[in-house]
Amino acid sequence: MSRIYLDHNATTPLRAEARAAMIAAMDVVGNPSSVHAEGRAAKALVEKARAQVATAFGADGADVVFTSGSTEGAGLALAGRDLAGSGVEHDAVRAWTHESLSVNSAGRVSVLDPASSTLQMANSETGIVQDLPEGLAVTDATQAFGKLPVAFNWCGAQMALISAHKLGGPKGIGALVLRRGTELAAQIRGGGQEMGRRSGTENIIGIAGFGAAAEAAVRDLASGAWDRVEEFRNILEEALEAGANETIFVGKDARRLPNTSCFATPGWKGETQVMQMDLAGFAISAGSACSSGKVRASAVLTAMGYDEAVASSAVRVSLGPETTEQDVLRFSEAWLNKEKKYRARAA
């Protein structure tokens, strides 16, 4: 039987719209910094995509600075700033912040001083969604953009991180979105591209794919595609709960991304489950993809107060618009079969 991909929070399949835009961009010869006709054509392509991303993200009147992804965007936004963060942030953000914001058992973060803090919109592992306070310095919108109704102009943050490959665009392209007039020191210096914020010849193929993907993602959201995804996610969890009494579903009673389920069976290592399900034909993950290959307990679950047995046994299933009810039922059957064998060995 064909494999079933259930790791959309790690990366999503490339959308047809993005693929078509990228193929067309391959025939654009010029450098966007050149003033001749070929250069102007390349520049027009970049600016079209910038407008597409800005509109899709509800960021009209803001600056969209293209980067290689959210990790670079985090460095650009956070370098040289003394900002508070929490233990549930992505590693790319945690690397630049001091963890002084408290997290409760429901995964909610308390922010006392928004102007000197970072706070993600939604967690990549648990799917838990945060309420952003007005005046927040930086928000990581990487997982929320394209899955939830998001408008930068209304989110209250000064800067936001987004990435193309989380919403059906290509890997290796993202953006830092910031309110016009926000001071920002360039980390990559040179020719002054991207309004002097990020030098280097623009990746016009990736940028074109990002613009097309962002536009298509908003159409999917408006059409109710993610409502169907949430329905299938709930069917999955109901099936697993019915057959696995010891399994803990993290954030089940919280507001979550519609596609994300994080669950742990204490003692059954997450990486073991990932390998077993891979052999059975399913792609899932144990924590953030950026930490894959590292055998360790989930820092996110640890920050929420879970012990080692739970934090090292968690896996994440993340669905996409193409996921079907049959897919989640096939997965639940296969996973429950493995869980039954694990309990028999552990008895």
LUMNU-856782 format. One line per field, with one value per residue (C-alpha): x negated, y negated, z negated; residue number from 1. Coordinates in pm, whole numbers, plus 50000, padded with zeros to 5 digits. Layout:
LUMNU-856782
xx	X	...
yy	Y	...
zz	Z	...
n	NUM	...
end
This chain:
LUMNU-856782
xx	50000	49888	49718	49917	49752	49853	49568	49694	49563	49211	49267	49553	49574	49510	49832	49905	49936	49591	49436	49580	49457	49110	49085	49188	48930	48653	48686	48638	48279	48204	48065	48326	48061	47987	48151	48197	48517	48415	48329	48653	48847	48674	48741	49108	49132	48984	49217	49521	49438	49373	49722	49873	49711	49802	50166	50196	50042	50256	49947	50036	49828	49562	49219	49167	48797	48722	48486	48378	48643	48767	48433	48252	48545	48516	48149	48223	48505	48346	47970	47852	48180	48228	48566	48746	48873	49004	48920	49192	49045	48873	48498	48436	48594	48467	48111	48149	48360	48337	48602	48774	49137	49336	49535	49827	49936	50175	49888	49991	49716	49739	49597	49539	49357	49461	49217	48923	49063	49111	49411	49504	49849	49870	49642	49501	49510	49834	50024	50123	50217	50120	50302	50059	50045	50043	49695	49517	49164	49151	49386	49304	49597	49432	49686	49994	49966	50179	50355	50530	50686	50388	50347	50015	50175	50398	50173	50009	49647	49375	49213	49315	49137	49288	49162	49276	49236	49488	49773	49693	49407	49045	48786	48514	48724	48909	48961	48932	49234	49198	49391	49266	49012	48894	48518	48328	47954	47859	47684	47587	47418	47321	47518	47809	48084	48414	48431	48083	48196	48061	47796	47739	47896	48257	48365	48625	48729	48800	48958	49196	49296	49351	49581	49791	49809	49916	50192	50316	50296	50531	50777	50768	50830	51127	51274	51290	51016	50870	51210	51211	50855	50960	51249	51010	50765	51047	51145	50784	50766	51100	50982	50653	50818	51062	50779	50494	50587	50238	50180	50176	50300	50113	50316	50636	50851	50661	50704	50476	50377	50647	50405	50187	50203	49927	49957	49735	49742	49508	49212	49258	48987	49094	48810	48903	49259	49141	48924	49194	49454	49206	49161	49541	49568	49643	49436	49474	49226	49105	49086	48961	48802	48514	48426	48466	48190	48135	48245	48376	48692	48913	48807	49159	49325	49060	49136	49503	49416	49428	49176	48904	49118	49381	49154	48936	49235	49426	49492	49658	49901	49970	50223	50260	50542	50487	50515	50827	51038	50914	50557	50613	50809	50530	50279	50480	50518	50145	50041	50277	50139	49786	49907	50067	49741	49547	49776	49747	49366	49369	49605
yy	50000	49641	49446	49193	48862	48728	48486	48160	47948	48055	47967	47977	48118	47856	47703	47716	47335	47296	47546	47362	47025	47163	47320	46990	46804	47030	46859	46511	46433	46103	46007	45807	45542	45478	45177	45322	45485	45833	45705	45515	45831	46020	45735	45733	46103	46047	45756	45949	46228	45974	45834	46184	46277	45944	45971	46335	46256	45949	45728	45447	45145	45361	45460	45816	45906	46232	46469	46830	46932	46871	46967	46688	46460	46529	46433	46117	46015	46115	46058	45783	45771	45879	46048	46292	46622	46952	47320	47393	47172	47326	47380	47108	46855	47005	46967	46587	46536	46593	46830	46626	46655	46913	47192	47367	47728	47631	47491	47129	46870	46571	46249	45965	45719	45769	45510	45718	46063	46319	46550	46802	46802	47181	47458	47695	48000	47965	47730	47515	47161	46857	46525	46254	45941	45597	45455	45792	45759	46074	46362	46686	46735	47019	47288	47065	46893	47084	47300	47031	46696	46466	46094	45936	45592	45711	45954	45690	45788	45567	45848	46195	46499	46702	46980	47103	47478	47493	47391	47569	47352	47449	47512	47254	46938	46743	46389	46155	45926	45603	45288	45005	44795	45077	45056	45363	45427	45632	45959	46031	45722	45640	45496	45372	45589	45633	45267	45292	45557	45871	45846	46102	46172	46270	46631	46542	46903	46966	46624	46683	47019	46859	46594	46844	47083	46808	46697	47056	47128	46841	46971	47314	47157	46959	47268	47460	47709	47688	47746	48086	48147	48074	48319	48592	48506	48552	48884	48997	48904	49068	49390	49387	49301	49587	49841	49694	49624	49517	49266	48894	48642	48316	47997	48181	47932	47626	47429	47601	47598	47793	48052	48135	48421	48478	48788	48992	49346	49331	49565	49624	49406	49155	49235	49605	49525	49309	49591	49853	49642	49556	49928	49962	49690	49376	49059	48899	48730	48710	48336	48060	48170	47931	48152	48482	48735	48611	48873	48655	48569	48298	47960	47834	48102	48062	47689	47777	47986	48337	48583	48766	49074	48868	48610	48880	49083	48818	48829	48578	48650	48350	48370	48170	48070	48383	48618	48835	49004	49336	49222	49149	49469	49671	49496	49549	49920	49961	49756	49939	50268	50155	50012	50345	50526	50271	50323	50700	50678	50430	50643
zz	50000	50062	49783	49581	49496	49154	49081	49228	48941	49041	49406	49653	50005	50272	50402	50774	50778	50622	50861	51163	51036	50973	51318	51476	51265	51394	51731	51584	51673	51503	51165	50968	50893	51263	51426	51775	51898	51787	51440	51414	51506	51225	50984	51082	51004	50655	50584	50704	50459	50182	50237	50244	49911	49751	49857	49751	49411	49356	49360	49599	49505	49339	49468	49591	49588	49767	49583	49620	49367	49015	48858	49040	48974	48602	48604	48801	48566	48235	48266	48033	47844	47484	47515	47289	47422	47291	47303	47559	47831	48133	48097	48357	48119	47795	47925	47907	47593	47220	47090	46823	46929	46733	46898	46730	46764	47044	47249	47199	47164	46928	47075	46829	47057	47422	47560	47437	47512	47787	47811	48078	48234	48230	48112	48372	48142	47949	48178	47878	47985	47777	47731	47835	47620	47781	47830	47842	47980	48197	48277	48454	48693	48884	48791	48771	49110	49359	49099	48893	48983	48920	48984	48896	48883	48599	48410	48192	48265	48409	48606	48724	48866	49151	49378	49719	49677	49392	49627	49950	50076	50139	49869	49813	49836	49568	49450	49157	49150	48955	48899	49114	48928	48702	48656	48768	48802	49107	49031	49392	49532	49884	50172	49963	50110	49925	49823	49672	49424	49595	49866	50137	50475	50417	50458	50717	50783	50416	50370	50662	50513	50172	50314	50505	50208	49968	50202	50245	49870	49792	50050	49883	49545	49673	49840	49512	49597	49246	49087	49257	49140	48780	48815	48925	48646	48395	48551	48515	48147	48069	48229	48039	47707	47744	47767	47562	47203	47090	47369	47284	47540	47489	47519	47607	47415	47540	47859	48108	48470	48656	48788	48488	48238	47981	47764	47536	47401	47100	47143	47517	47663	47924	48163	48144	48242	48532	48667	48624	48798	49074	49143	49144	49412	49210	49171	48827	48593	48236	48173	48400	48727	48656	48359	48542	48493	48139	47887	47607	47422	47569	47429	47497	47284	47016	46999	46955	46649	46792	46651	46844	46906	47088	47252	47409	47529	47722	48095	48322	48602	48825	49106	49428	49661	49872	49570	49582	49318	49453	49394	49025	48972	49133	48911	48591	48668	48734	48430	48195	48318	48229	47895	47804	47876	47669	47368	47403	47394	47104	46891
n	1	2	3	4	5	6	7	8	9	10	11	12	13	14	15	16	17	18	19	20	21	22	23	24	25	26	27	28	29	30	31	32	33	34	35	36	37	38	39	40	41	42	43	44	45	46	47	48	49	50	51	52	53	54	55	56	57	58	59	60	61	62	63	64	65	66	67	68	69	70	71	72	73	74	75	76	77	78	79	80	81	82	83	84	85	86	87	88	89	90	91	92	93	94	95	96	97	98	99	100	101	102	103	104	105	106	107	108	109	110	111	112	113	114	115	116	117	118	119	120	121	122	123	124	125	126	127	128	129	130	131	132	133	134	135	136	137	138	139	140	141	142	143	144	145	146	147	148	149	150	151	152	153	154	155	156	157	158	159	160	161	162	163	164	165	166	167	168	169	170	171	172	173	174	175	176	177	178	179	180	181	182	183	184	185	186	187	188	189	190	191	192	193	194	195	196	197	198	199	200	201	202	203	204	205	206	207	208	209	210	211	212	213	214	215	216	217	218	219	220	221	222	223	224	225	226	227	228	229	230	231	232	233	234	235	236	237	238	239	240	241	242	243	244	245	246	247	248	249	250	251	252	253	254	255	256	257	258	259	260	261	262	263	264	265	266	267	268	269	270	271	272	273	274	275	276	277	278	279	280	281	282	283	284	285	286	287	288	289	290	291	292	293	294	295	296	297	298	299	300	301	302	303	304	305	306	307	308	309	310	311	312	313	314	315	316	317	318	319	320	321	322	323	324	325	326	327	328	329	330	331	332	333	334	335	336	337	338	339	340	341	342	343	344	345	346	347
end
